[in-house]
Amino acid sequence: MSSCHSSSGMPGRGTTVSVTWRRSTAPSVAGPAAGTTAPTPRKSSDPAKAPAGEITPATGSLTEKQKEYLTDRVPEGMDPAAVLQTGQETCDRLRYLVKADRDIAVGAIVSGEVVDAKPAVTHLCPRHQDLVDEAALGYADGTYEGAKIRPGRYRAVSPTTACSWQLTGAGGKELDAGSSATGKPVEITVPESARAFTSTGCYAWLPRGENG
């Protein structure tokens, strides 16, 4: 086992809403950050969402894909364009990250640093579907057990200097454990006999191509 706009002008009636995110500087490349956690589940106290048939922007119109993305996402009384911009920002960020480093883009989805990537990609930027598909097979920091364990080779492409991991089998028997303080990519193999996998400070583990 190896370890190691929205637009400043107001669109006219019948036009399609187009939101462009302008930056004064390039977005930061995703990477491990202290306190990074997966997005928290929606709470029952969250604001009520407008029914799909009532999603209408203050000006202009929406494409079918935009409507699909906004379904169950627009709080009552809010302009859908504001929510739509959030999804388009997600797509913009993924586009930037892919140009910088594809693995970091996938890792940002795995870790939850890029929030709600799946619906944004599905409805607004399907060209990035391969990133979401790969991320679905990865592991963020945490503990995984039983059916969540997928045997194969994995790599942590941007671990912190406090990256550690442990693999255990039946009865809690340790199969492998390791750590890395270099901040450089590391690889592990999750065997068929693994029953639990714990990762801390490694940010995100991505599947090697042969896993798929």
C-alpha positions in Angstrom: 0.0 0.0 0.0 1.5 3.3 -1.0 0.9 6.4 1.1 3.2 8.8 1.2 -24.1 42.1 -14.5 -26.2 41.4 -13.1 -26.1 44.0 -16.0 -26.1 47.6 -14.8 -28.7 48.4 -17.5 -32.3 47.2 -17.1 -33.3 44.6 -19.7 -36.4 45.3 -21.7 -39.6 43.3 -21.6 -39.2 40.0 -23.3 -35.5 39.9 -23.1 -33.6 37.1 -21.3 -32.0 37.8 -18.0 -28.2 37.8 -18.3 -26.1 38.1 -15.2 -22.4 38.7 -15.6 -20.1 38.6 -12.7 -17.3 41.2 -12.8 -14.2 40.9 -10.8 -11.6 43.5 -10.0 -9.1 40.7 -9.5 -8.9 37.0 -10.5 -10.8 34.6 -8.1 -8.6 32.8 -5.8 -7.7 29.2 -6.6 -9.4 26.8 -4.3 -7.3 25.0 -1.8 -7.3 23.9 1.8 -8.3 26.5 4.3 -8.6 26.4 8.0 -12.1 25.7 9.1 -13.3 24.5 5.7 -16.4 22.4 6.1 -19.0 20.8 3.9 -22.2 23.0 3.4 -24.7 22.5 6.2 -28.1 20.9 5.5 -31.1 23.2 5.0 -32.9 23.9 8.2 -36.7 23.8 8.6 -36.5 27.5 9.7 -35.1 28.6 6.3 -37.3 31.1 4.4 -40.2 29.7 2.4 -39.4 29.3 -1.3 -41.5 30.7 -4.1 -43.4 28.0 -6.1 -41.9 27.3 -9.5 -44.9 28.9 -11.3 -44.3 32.2 -9.4 -40.7 32.7 -10.2 -40.7 35.8 -12.3 -37.8 38.3 -12.5 -38.4 42.0 -11.9 -37.4 42.7 -15.5 -36.9 40.5 -18.5 -37.5 36.8 -18.7 -35.9 33.5 -17.9 -34.8 30.6 -20.1 -36.1 27.1 -19.3 -32.8 26.0 -17.8 -32.6 29.1 -15.6 -36.2 28.3 -14.3 -35.1 24.7 -13.6 -32.1 26.0 -11.6 -34.3 28.5 -9.6 -37.0 26.0 -8.7 -37.1 25.6 -4.9 -34.2 28.1 -4.5 -35.9 31.6 -4.6 -37.1 32.9 -1.2 -40.5 34.5 -1.4 -40.3 38.2 -2.2 -36.8 37.9 -3.7 -35.9 38.8 -7.3 -34.9 35.5 -9.0 -32.0 37.4 -10.7 -30.2 37.6 -7.5 -30.3 33.9 -6.9 -29.5 33.2 -10.5 -26.3 35.3 -10.2 -25.1 33.0 -7.4 -25.3 30.0 -9.7 -23.6 31.8 -12.5 -20.8 32.8 -10.1 -20.3 29.2 -9.3 -20.0 28.4 -13.0 -17.6 31.3 -13.4 -15.4 30.1 -10.6 -15.3 26.5 -11.9 -14.3 27.9 -15.4 -11.4 29.8 -13.8 -10.3 26.9 -11.6 -10.2 24.5 -14.5 -7.9 26.8 -16.4 -5.6 27.0 -13.4 -5.7 23.4 -12.3 -8.4 20.8 -13.1 -7.6 18.7 -10.0 -8.0 21.7 -7.7 -11.4 22.4 -9.4 -12.6 18.9 -8.6 -11.2 19.1 -5.1 -13.1 22.3 -4.5 -16.4 20.5 -5.4 -15.5 17.5 -3.2 -14.7 19.6 -0.2 -17.8 21.8 -0.5 -15.7 24.9 -1.0 -17.6 25.4 -4.3 -21.1 25.2 -2.9 -24.1 23.8 -4.9 -21.9 22.9 -7.9 -24.1 20.1 -9.1 -27.3 22.1 -9.7 -25.4 25.0 -11.1 -23.5 22.8 -13.5 -26.6 20.7 -14.5 -28.7 23.7 -15.5 -26.3 26.6 -16.2 -22.9 25.2 -17.3 -23.2 21.6 -18.3 -19.8 21.7 -19.9 -18.4 21.1 -16.5 -20.4 17.9 -15.8 -17.2 15.8 -15.9 -15.9 17.7 -12.8 -19.1 17.0 -10.9 -19.0 13.3 -11.9 -15.5 12.9 -10.8 -16.1 14.8 -7.5 -18.9 12.4 -6.7 -16.4 9.6 -6.4 -14.0 11.5 -4.1 -13.7 12.0 -0.4 -13.6 15.2 1.6 -12.0 15.2 5.1 -14.2 13.1 7.5 -15.0 9.5 8.4 -16.6 7.1 5.9 -17.9 3.7 6.7 -19.7 0.7 5.1 -21.2 1.3 1.8 -19.5 4.7 1.6 -16.2 3.0 1.1 -15.1 2.6 -2.5 -12.0 0.5 -3.1 -9.4 2.0 -5.4 -6.5 4.4 -5.7 -6.9 8.0 -4.5 -4.8 11.1 -4.4 -4.9 14.2 -2.2 -3.8 16.9 -4.6 -3.6 19.8 -2.2 -3.3 18.6 1.4 -2.4 20.8 4.3 0.8 20.2 6.3 -1.3 18.4 8.9 -2.7 15.7 6.5 -3.4 12.3 8.1 -5.5 9.3 7.3 -6.4 5.9 8.6 -8.0 2.8 7.0 -9.5 0.1 9.2 -11.0 -3.3 8.4 -13.3 -5.7 10.2 -13.2 -5.4 13.9 -11.5 -2.1 13.7 -8.2 -3.6 12.6 -5.8 -1.0 11.2 -5.0 -1.6 7.6 -3.0 1.5 6.9 -2.4 4.9 8.4 -0.2 7.7 7.5 0.5 11.4 7.5 2.2 14.1 5.4 3.6 17.4 6.6 5.0 18.5 3.2 1.8 19.9 1.7 2.6 17.9 -1.5 0.2 15.5 -3.2 0.0 12.1 -1.6 -1.7 8.8 -2.7 -3.3 5.9 -0.9 -5.0 2.7 -1.9 -8.3 1.8 -0.3 -8.5 -2.0 -0.3 -11.5 -4.2 -0.7 -11.2 -5.2 3.0 -11.6 -1.6 4.2 -14.6 -0.9 6.4 -13.8 2.6 7.5 -11.7 5.5 6.2 -10.8 8.7 8.1 -9.1 11.7 6.7 -8.0 14.9 8.5 -6.3 17.9 7.0 -6.0 16.3 3.5 -8.8 18.6 2.0 -10.0 16.2 -0.7 -9.1 12.8 -2.1 -9.7 12.3 -5.8 -10.1 9.0 -7.5 -7.4 7.9 -9.9 -8.5 7.3 -13.5 -8.3 3.5 -13.2 -11.0 3.6 -10.4 -13.7 4.5 -12.9 
